[in-house]
Amino acid sequence: MNDPRDATGVWYGRYFATGWDVPENSFIAHLEEFGGAVEGTITEPDDTGEAEIRRAFVSGTRSVDALAFTKQYDPAGPLAHSVAYSGRISEDGTQVTGDWRFSGYHGSFVMNREIFRAEELDEDAAVDEELLIELGDPAPPAWRLSHGRD
């Protein structure tokens, strides 16, 4: 991912209502971006009491720092409506802030994610390799020793 604003990844978010009897809620969004098209899923706790979690499908677009998507709740679950989201992705690609709307209701949302540079991951892998070398070869399994196979 060369563009830090590419929406691909796991996002942890929260949405809030503005002046309505819609409780705030948290969610996890798994998004994939291909050439500006954004697809994915969202799971969130169900506050209706009808299920433990709600699932939704995401479809939208991203252009530079603008992210817009529709969250369509799974009709097999307790809700069946869709919600329009529109937000801005931070320059470093770790946060989206914006607004949501559906059927006269509206509010705000925020999503966050961690991004790891390839160099950081390579450094962690090098440390792991050193640990494996320092630990040496593992002992033979106990069953091999008890059957005289080693």
Backbone as a printed PyTorch tensor [residue, N CA C, xyz], in Angstrom:
tensor([[[  0.8580,  -1.1680,   0.0000],
         [  0.0000,   0.0000,   0.0000],
         [  0.9030,   1.2280,   0.0000]],

        [[  1.0450,   1.8840,  -1.1320],
         [  1.9130,   3.0520,  -1.2480],
         [  1.2370,   4.3310,  -0.7720]],

        [[ -0.0620,   4.4330,  -0.9320],
         [ -0.8080,   5.6130,  -0.5080],
         [ -1.2900,   5.3970,   0.9210]],

        [[ -0.8050,   6.1740,   1.8980],
         [ -1.2180,   5.9520,   3.2880],
         [ -2.7200,   6.1370,   3.5010]],

        [[ -3.3900,   6.8040,   2.5730],
         [ -4.8330,   7.0180,   2.7100],
         [ -5.6600,   5.9000,   2.0770]],

        [[ -4.9970,   4.9190,   1.4610],
         [ -5.7200,   3.7570,   0.9470],
         [ -6.5590,   3.2090,   2.1070]],

        [[ -7.8380,   2.9720,   1.8680],
         [ -8.7590,   2.5860,   2.9480],
         [ -8.6430,   1.1250,   3.3590]],

        [[ -7.8410,   0.3380,   2.6520],
         [ -7.7060,  -1.0760,   2.9710],
         [ -7.1890,  -1.2640,   4.3910]],

        [[ -7.8710,  -2.1260,   5.1380],
         [ -7.4130,  -2.4270,   6.4850],
         [ -8.5510,  -2.6630,   7.4550]],

        [[ -8.1670,  -2.8310,   8.7060],
         [ -9.1200,  -3.0250,   9.7950],
         [ -9.2160,  -1.7120,  10.5660]],

        [[-10.4200,  -1.1870,  10.6560],
         [-10.6840,   0.0920,  11.3090],
         [-11.5530,  -0.1420,  12.5420]],

        [[-11.2390,   0.5370,  13.6220],
         [-12.0240,   0.4770,  14.8560],
         [-12.7100,   1.8250,  15.0110]],

        [[-14.0380,   1.8110,  15.0720],
         [-14.7550,   3.0730,  15.0560],
         [-15.8520,   3.1950,  16.0900]],

        [[-16.4390,   4.3820,  16.0770],
         [-17.5410,   4.7070,  16.9800],
         [-18.4160,   5.7270,  16.2660]],

        [[-19.7390,   5.5690,  16.3870],
         [-20.6380,   6.5850,  15.8280],
         [-21.5140,   7.1680,  16.9180]],

        [[-21.9080,   8.4190,  16.7110],
         [-22.6650,   9.1990,  17.6860],
         [-23.8340,   9.8670,  16.9720]],

        [[-24.9720,   9.9810,  17.6450],
         [-26.1310,  10.6760,  17.0850],
         [-26.1280,  12.1300,  17.5280]],

        [[-26.7160,  12.9750,  16.7020],
         [-26.8150,  14.3910,  17.0200],
         [-28.2820,  14.7180,  17.3050]],

        [[-28.6200,  14.8500,  18.5770],
         [-29.9670,  15.2720,  18.9550],
         [-31.0740,  14.2590,  18.7250]],

        [[-30.7470,  12.9870,  18.6130],
         [-31.7570,  11.9570,  18.3820],
         [-31.5920,  10.8670,  19.4340]],

        [[-32.6000,  10.0490,  19.5450],
         [-32.5720,   8.9410,  20.4870],
         [-31.9240,   7.7160,  19.8290]],

        [[-30.7290,   7.9070,  19.3100],
         [-29.9490,   6.8270,  18.7080],
         [-28.7070,   6.6780,  19.5830]],

        [[-28.5630,   5.5380,  20.2650],
         [-27.4040,   5.3980,  21.1570],
         [-26.0920,   5.3160,  20.3830]],

        [[-25.0200,   5.8690,  20.9630],
         [-23.7020,   5.7300,  20.3350],
         [-23.3160,   4.2580,  20.3640]],

        [[-22.4710,   3.8660,  19.4320],
         [-22.0930,   2.4630,  19.3440],
         [-20.6930,   2.3590,  18.7420]],

        [[-20.0290,   1.2550,  19.0080],
         [-18.7130,   0.9870,  18.4330],
         [-18.8690,   0.0180,  17.2740]],

        [[-17.8380,  -0.0720,  16.4260],
         [-17.8800,  -1.0090,  15.3020],
         [-16.4720,  -1.3510,  14.8450]],

        [[-16.3750,  -2.4320,  14.0970],
         [-15.1330,  -2.8280,  13.4380],
         [-15.4320,  -2.9240,  11.9530]],

        [[-14.6720,  -2.1900,  11.1510],
         [-14.8400,  -2.1990,   9.6960],
         [-13.6420,  -2.8790,   9.0480]],

        [[-13.9090,  -3.8520,   8.2080],
         [-12.8820,  -4.5040,   7.3990],
         [-13.0860,  -3.9980,   5.9770]],

        [[-12.1720,  -3.1440,   5.5140],
         [-12.3340,  -2.5130,   4.2080],
         [-11.2320,  -2.9340,   3.2410]],

        [[-11.6020,  -2.9850,   1.9700],
         [-10.6520,  -3.2430,   0.8760],
         [-10.8850,  -2.1780,  -0.1790]],

        [[ -9.7960,  -1.5610,  -0.6410],
         [ -9.8950,  -0.5560,  -1.6850],
         [ -9.1850,  -1.0380,  -2.9390]],

        [[ -9.8690,  -0.9060,  -4.0710],
         [ -9.3110,  -1.2710,  -5.3720],
         [ -9.5780,  -0.1210,  -6.3280]],

        [[ -8.5290,   0.6410,  -6.6600],
         [ -8.6710,   1.7310,  -7.6200],
         [ -9.7190,   2.7530,  -7.2440]],

        [[ -9.8630,   3.0600,  -5.9720],
         [-10.8320,   4.0500,  -5.5210],
         [-12.1730,   3.4820,  -5.0970]],

        [[-12.4540,   2.2230,  -5.4700],
         [-13.6970,   1.5730,  -5.0290],
         [-13.4440,   0.9030,  -3.6780]],

        [[-14.3500,   1.0910,  -2.7410],
         [-14.1940,   0.5460,  -1.3940],
         [-15.3260,  -0.4350,  -1.1100]],

        [[-14.9660,  -1.6250,  -0.6600],
         [-15.9300,  -2.6730,  -0.3010],
         [-15.5310,  -3.2220,   1.0510]],

        [[-16.4700,  -3.8490,   1.7470],
         [-16.1080,  -4.4700,   3.0100],
         [-17.2990,  -4.8340,   3.8620]],

        [[-16.9980,  -5.0390,   5.1400],
         [-18.0270,  -5.4070,   6.1070],
         [-17.8320,  -4.6150,   7.3940]],

        [[-18.9150,  -4.4780,   8.1280],
         [-18.8800,  -3.8550,   9.4470],
         [-19.6200,  -4.7650,  10.4160]],

        [[-19.0540,  -4.9520,  11.5910],
         [-19.7510,  -5.6360,  12.6780],
         [-19.8020,  -4.6760,  13.8540]],

        [[-20.9130,  -4.7380,  14.5740],
         [-21.0940,  -3.8580,  15.7260],
         [-21.9900,  -4.5350,  16.7460]],

        [[-21.8620,  -4.1720,  18.0080],
         [-22.7650,  -4.7470,  19.0100],
         [-24.2120,  -4.3690,  18.6910]],

        [[-25.1340,  -5.3100,  18.9090],
         [-26.5500,  -5.0340,  18.6840],
         [-27.1550,  -4.4790,  19.9600]],

        [[-27.6050,  -3.2340,  19.8990],
         [-28.2160,  -2.6220,  21.0790],
         [-29.7390,  -2.7490,  21.0800]],

        [[-30.3050,  -3.4960,  20.1130],
         [-31.7570,  -3.7010,  20.0920],
         [-32.1690,  -4.8560,  20.9970]],

        [[-31.1910,  -5.6950,  21.3780],
         [-31.4970,  -6.8520,  22.2060],
         [-31.9490,  -8.0630,  21.4140]],

        [[-31.9830,  -7.9590,  20.0930],
         [-32.4410,  -9.0660,  19.2580],
         [-31.3230, -10.0260,  18.8570]],

        [[-30.1010,  -9.5670,  18.9090],
         [-28.9420, -10.3910,  18.5480],
         [-27.7290,  -9.8620,  19.3100]],

        [[-26.6330, -10.6260,  19.2930],
         [-25.4150, -10.1420,  19.9470],
         [-24.6860,  -9.1060,  19.1070]],

        [[-24.6260,  -9.3500,  17.7950],
         [-23.9520,  -8.4110,  16.9000],
         [-24.8130,  -8.1520,  15.6700]],

        [[-24.5460,  -7.0130,  15.0390],
         [-25.1730,  -6.6790,  13.7620],
         [-24.0860,  -6.7180,  12.7050]],

        [[-24.4510,  -7.1620,  11.5380],
         [-23.5160,  -7.2000,  10.4060],
         [-24.0380,  -6.2910,   9.3000]],

        [[-23.0950,  -5.6800,   8.5910],
         [-23.4640,  -4.8070,   7.4820],
         [-22.4310,  -4.9460,   6.3710]],

        [[-22.8600,  -4.6280,   5.1710],
         [-21.9880,  -4.6340,   4.0060],
         [-21.6770,  -3.1930,   3.6440]],

        [[-20.4610,  -2.9440,   3.1640],
         [-20.0090,  -1.5950,   2.8450],
         [-19.6830,  -1.5150,   1.3600]],

        [[-20.1150,  -0.4350,   0.7520],
         [-19.7920,  -0.1670,  -0.6450],
         [-19.6310,   1.3380,  -0.8040]],

        [[-18.5010,   1.7730,  -1.4050],
         [-18.2910,   3.2090,  -1.5380],
         [-17.0850,   3.5530,  -2.3740]],

        [[-16.5810,   4.7660,  -2.1620],
         [-15.4400,   5.2700,  -2.9370],
         [-14.5180,   6.0900,  -2.0450]],

        [[-13.2610,   6.1830,  -2.5060],
         [-12.2940,   7.0790,  -1.8800],
         [-11.5690,   7.8360,  -2.9730]],

        [[-11.4190,   9.1550,  -2.7800],
         [-10.6540,   9.9900,  -3.6900],
         [ -9.8130,  10.9270,  -2.8310]],

        [[ -8.4970,  10.7880,  -2.9110],
         [ -7.5310,  11.5320,  -2.1090],
         [ -7.8770,  11.3250,  -0.6370]],

        [[ -8.3990,  12.3420,   0.0620],
         [ -8.7180,  12.1770,   1.4810],
         [-10.2130,  11.9990,   1.7480]],

        [[-11.0340,  12.0050,   0.7120],
         [-12.4900,  11.8900,   0.8700],
         [-12.9280,  10.4290,   0.7770]],

        [[-13.6090,   9.9540,   1.8220],
         [-14.1430,   8.5950,   1.8550],
         [-15.6580,   8.6860,   2.0050]],

        [[-16.3880,   8.0260,   1.1250],
         [-17.8490,   7.9850,   1.2090],
         [-18.2890,   6.5410,   0.9900]],

        [[-19.1640,   6.0480,   1.8660],
         [-19.6590,   4.6850,   1.6880],
         [-21.0560,   4.5400,   2.2660]],

        [[-21.7320,   3.4990,   1.8010],
         [-23.0440,   3.1320,   2.3310],
         [-22.8770,   1.8740,   3.1460]],

        [[-23.4030,   1.9060,   4.3480],
         [-23.4230,   0.7220,   5.2150],
         [-24.8310,   0.1440,   5.1140]],

        [[-24.9350,  -1.0380,   4.5260],
         [-26.2260,  -1.7120,   4.3670],
         [-26.3010,  -2.8480,   5.3680]],

        [[-27.1790,  -2.6980,   6.3570],
         [-27.3310,  -3.7700,   7.3440],
         [-27.8260,  -5.0340,   6.6770]],

        [[-27.3540,  -6.1620,   7.1690],
         [-27.7790,  -7.4720,   6.6820],
         [-29.2710,  -7.6200,   6.9660]],

        [[-30.0950,  -7.7900,   5.9290],
         [-31.5430,  -7.8800,   6.1420],
         [-31.9670,  -9.0840,   6.9840]],

        [[-31.0950, -10.0660,   7.1430],
         [-31.4190, -11.2200,   7.9850],
         [-31.2940, -10.8750,   9.4670]],

        [[-30.6970,  -9.7200,   9.7820],
         [-30.5020,  -9.3100,  11.1730],
         [-31.6300,  -8.4250,  11.6680]],

        [[-31.4330,  -7.8050,  12.8380],
         [-32.4860,  -6.9990,  13.4500],
         [-32.7740,  -5.6710,  12.7400]],

        [[-31.8560,  -5.1740,  11.9320],
         [-32.0660,  -3.9380,  11.1770],
         [-31.9060,  -4.2390,   9.6880]],

        [[-32.5680,  -3.4640,   8.8330],
         [-32.4610,  -3.7200,   7.3990],
         [-32.2170,  -2.4480,   6.5860]],

        [[-32.0010,  -1.3100,   7.2320],
         [-31.8280,  -0.0620,   6.5040],
         [-30.3600,   0.1740,   6.1320]],

        [[-30.1340,   1.2010,   5.3270],
         [-28.7640,   1.5820,   4.9760],
         [-28.4640,   2.9590,   5.5600]],

        [[-27.1630,   3.2090,   5.7620],
         [-26.6960,   4.4660,   6.3510],
         [-25.5860,   5.0140,   5.4510]],

        [[-25.6780,   6.2860,   5.0980],
         [-24.6520,   6.9390,   4.2670],
         [-23.5970,   7.5850,   5.1570]],

        [[-22.3370,   7.2700,   4.9190],
         [-21.1990,   7.8280,   5.6610],
         [-20.3560,   8.6760,   4.7200]],

        [[-19.8360,   9.7830,   5.2140],
         [-18.9480,  10.6410,   4.4400],
         [-17.9110,  11.2170,   5.3970]],

        [[-16.6270,  11.0560,   5.0490],
         [-15.5970,  11.5360,   5.9550],
         [-14.2990,  11.8650,   5.2650]],

        [[-13.3300,  12.2860,   6.0690],
         [-11.9960,  12.6420,   5.5950],
         [-10.9650,  11.7680,   6.2840]],

        [[-10.0220,  11.2660,   5.4970],
         [ -8.9430,  10.4360,   6.0200],
         [ -7.7510,  11.3380,   6.3290]],

        [[ -7.1750,  11.1580,   7.5120],
         [ -6.0110,  11.9630,   7.9100],
         [ -4.8490,  11.7340,   6.9480]],

        [[ -3.9230,  12.6790,   6.9200],
         [ -2.7810,  12.6070,   6.0070],
         [ -1.9620,  11.3330,   6.2000]],

        [[ -1.8300,  10.8770,   7.4620],
         [ -1.0570,   9.6590,   7.7140],
         [ -1.8910,   8.3870,   7.5530]],

        [[ -3.1790,   8.5360,   7.2570],
         [ -4.0300,   7.3750,   6.9820],
         [ -4.4700,   6.5910,   8.1980]],

        [[ -4.3750,   7.1710,   9.3820],
         [ -4.7220,   6.4210,  10.5940],
         [ -6.0800,   6.7800,  11.1780]],

        [[ -6.7470,   7.8240,  10.6500],
         [ -8.0370,   8.2190,  11.2100],
         [ -8.9680,   8.7530,  10.1290]],

        [[-10.2470,   8.4220,  10.2810],
         [-11.2990,   8.9950,   9.4470],
         [-12.2980,   9.6540,  10.3900]],

        [[-12.6790,  10.8930,  10.0880],
         [-13.7350,  11.5680,  10.8380],
         [-14.7630,  12.0760,   9.8460]],

        [[-16.0310,  12.0490,  10.2540],
         [-17.0580,  12.5100,   9.3390],
         [-18.4580,  12.4010,   9.9110]],

        [[-19.4280,  12.3230,   9.0010],
         [-20.8440,  12.3150,   9.3520],
         [-21.5470,  11.1140,   8.7440]],

        [[-22.6600,  10.7330,   9.3570],
         [-23.5280,   9.6860,   8.8180],
         [-24.9590,  10.2130,   8.7700]],

        [[-25.7790,   9.6390,   7.8670],
         [-27.1790,  10.0540,   7.7110],
         [-28.0350,   8.8880,   7.2430]],

        [[-29.2680,   8.8460,   7.7520],
         [-30.2910,   7.9730,   7.1830],
         [-31.6560,   8.4300,   7.6650]],

        [[-32.5880,   8.5240,   6.7630],
         [-33.9930,   8.7810,   7.0620],
         [-34.2180,   9.8790,   8.1130]],

        [[-33.5670,  11.0230,   7.9580],
         [-33.7520,  12.1300,   8.8800],
         [-32.8500,  12.0880,  10.1080]],

        [[-32.2390,  10.9570,  10.4000],
         [-31.2860,  10.8460,  11.5050],
         [-29.9010,  11.2040,  10.9990]],

        [[-29.0720,  11.7120,  11.8850],
         [-27.7020,  12.0380,  11.4870],
         [-26.8190,  12.1170,  12.7170]],

        [[-25.5220,  12.1040,  12.4630],
         [-24.5520,  12.1750,  13.5510],
         [-23.1440,  12.1800,  13.0110]],

        [[-22.2040,  11.8650,  13.8660],
         [-20.7940,  11.8540,  13.4810],
         [-20.2040,  10.4720,  13.7380]],

        [[-19.0310,  10.2590,  13.1710],
         [-18.3100,   9.0080,  13.4060],
         [-16.8170,   9.2640,  13.3490]],

        [[-16.0790,   8.3300,  13.9280],
         [-14.6200,   8.3470,  13.8620],
         [-14.1500,   6.9000,  13.7250]],

        [[-13.1410,   6.6720,  12.8960],
         [-12.5290,   5.3480,  12.7390],
         [-11.0220,   5.5070,  12.8490]],

        [[-10.3640,   4.5360,  13.4870],
         [ -8.9110,   4.5620,  13.6400],
         [ -8.3120,   3.2180,  13.2630]],

        [[ -7.0740,   3.2440,  12.8240],
         [ -6.3250,   2.0110,  12.5410],
         [ -4.8510,   2.2720,  12.7620]],

        [[ -4.1120,   1.1760,  12.9120],
         [ -2.6590,   1.2680,  12.9920],
         [ -2.0850,   0.8940,  11.6360]],

        [[ -1.0360,   1.5700,  11.2510],
         [ -0.3240,   1.2440,  10.0130],
         [  1.1150,   0.9470,  10.3850]],

        [[  1.6200,  -0.1780,   9.9010],
         [  2.9900,  -0.5690,  10.1700],
         [  3.8100,  -0.4230,   8.9000]],

        [[  4.9530,   0.2410,   9.0010],
         [  5.8570,   0.3590,   7.8600],
         [  6.5390,  -0.9830,   7.6200]],

        [[  6.8520,  -1.2870,   6.3860],
         [  7.5140,  -2.5450,   6.0430],
         [  8.8210,  -2.6930,   6.8090]],

        [[  9.5470,  -1.5810,   6.9980],
         [ 10.8150,  -1.6410,   7.7200],
         [ 10.6050,  -2.0960,   9.1620]],

        [[  9.5110,  -1.6260,   9.7980],
         [  9.2210,  -2.0380,  11.1760],
         [  8.9520,  -3.5360,  11.2420]],

        [[  8.1980,  -4.0310,  10.2710],
         [  7.8850,  -5.4630,  10.2510],
         [  9.1410,  -6.2790,   9.9830]],

        [[ 10.0260,  -5.7980,   9.0970],
         [ 11.2720,  -6.5030,   8.8200],
         [ 12.1550,  -6.5430,  10.0610]],

        [[ 12.2020,  -5.4370,  10.8130],
         [ 12.9900,  -5.4000,  12.0500],
         [ 12.4520,  -6.4110,  13.0560]],

        [[ 11.1250,  -6.4990,  13.1880],
         [ 10.5160,  -7.4670,  14.1060],
         [ 10.8390,  -8.8930,  13.6720]],

        [[ 10.8090,  -9.1570,  12.3630],
         [ 11.1150, -10.4950,  11.8650],
         [ 12.5650, -10.8460,  12.1470]],

        [[ 13.4770,  -9.8800,  11.9960],
         [ 14.8950, -10.1330,  12.2720],
         [ 15.0970, -10.4770,  13.7420]],

        [[ 14.4050,  -9.7880,  14.6220],
         [ 14.4980, -10.0880,  16.0520],
         [ 13.9740, -11.4940,  16.3130]],

        [[ 12.8550, -11.8680,  15.6850],
         [ 12.2960, -13.2070,  15.8560],
         [ 13.2770, -14.2780,  15.3770]],

        [[ 13.9650, -14.0310,  14.2410],
         [ 14.9390, -14.9940,  13.7340],
         [ 16.0800, -15.1700,  14.7160]],

        [[ 16.5560, -14.0750,  15.3110],
         [ 17.6310, -14.1600,  16.2910],
         [ 17.1930, -14.9950,  17.4860]],

        [[ 15.9480, -14.8250,  17.9140],
         [ 15.4450, -15.5940,  19.0450],
         [ 15.4140, -17.0820,  18.7210]],

        [[ 15.0150, -17.4240,  17.5120],
         [ 14.9710, -18.8250,  17.1230],
         [ 16.3660, -19.4300,  17.1080]],

        [[ 17.3370, -18.6920,  16.6330],
         [ 18.7090, -19.1770,  16.5910],
         [ 19.2430, -19.3560,  18.0070]],

        [[ 18.9630, -18.4040,  18.8760],
         [ 19.4430, -18.4860,  20.2480],
         [ 18.8110, -19.6520,  21.0010]],

        [[ 17.5770, -19.9710,  20.6820],
         [ 16.8910, -21.0580,  21.3710],
         [ 17.4380, -22.4200,  20.9730]],

        [[ 18.0030, -22.5080,  19.7760],
         [ 18.5560, -23.7770,  19.3160],
         [ 17.4760, -24.7240,  18.8300]],

        [[ 17.9020, -25.9740,  18.5840],
         [ 16.9700, -26.9800,  18.0840],
         [ 16.0530, -27.4480,  19.1980]],

        [[ 14.7890, -27.7050,  18.8620],
         [ 13.8690, -28.2000,  19.8840],
         [ 14.2130, -29.6350,  20.2690]],

        [[ 13.8500, -30.0000,  21.4750],
         [ 14.0680, -31.3770,  21.9470],
         [ 13.1660, -32.3200,  21.1650]],

        [[ 13.5730, -33.5760,  20.9960],
         [ 12.7140, -34.5220,  20.2790],
         [ 11.4270, -34.7460,  21.0680]],

        [[ 10.3320, -35.0460,  20.3730],
         [  9.0700, -35.2900,  21.0640],
         [  9.2070, -36.4450,  22.0520]],

        [[  8.4720, -36.3670,  23.1440],
         [  8.5390, -37.3780,  24.2010],
         [  8.1890, -38.7630,  23.6840]],

        [[  7.2540, -38.8790,  22.7340],
         [  6.8600, -40.1970,  22.2430],
         [  8.0150, -40.8800,  21.5250]],

        [[  8.8990, -40.0570,  20.8660],
         [ 10.0360, -40.6640,  20.1750],
         [ 11.0340, -41.2270,  21.1870]],

        [[ 11.2020, -40.5310,  22.3100],
         [ 12.1320, -41.0030,  23.3400],
         [ 11.6010, -42.2740,  24.0140]],

        [[ 10.2980, -42.2980,  24.2590],
         [  9.7140, -43.4510,  24.9830],
         [  9.6460, -44.6940,  24.0960]],

        [[  9.7480, -44.5450,  22.7920],
         [  9.7170, -45.7000,  21.8920],
         [ 11.0870, -46.0220,  21.3370]],

        [[ 12.1130, -45.3960,  21.8860],
         [ 13.4850, -45.6710,  21.4620],
         [ 13.8010, -45.2760,  20.0500]],

        [[ 13.2040, -44.2090,  19.5470],
         [ 13.4170, -43.8020,  18.1680],
         [ 14.3650, -42.6380,  18.0400]],

        [[ 15.0900, -42.2970,  19.0400],
         [ 16.0180, -41.1720,  18.9060],
         [ 17.3080, -41.4230,  19.5830]]])
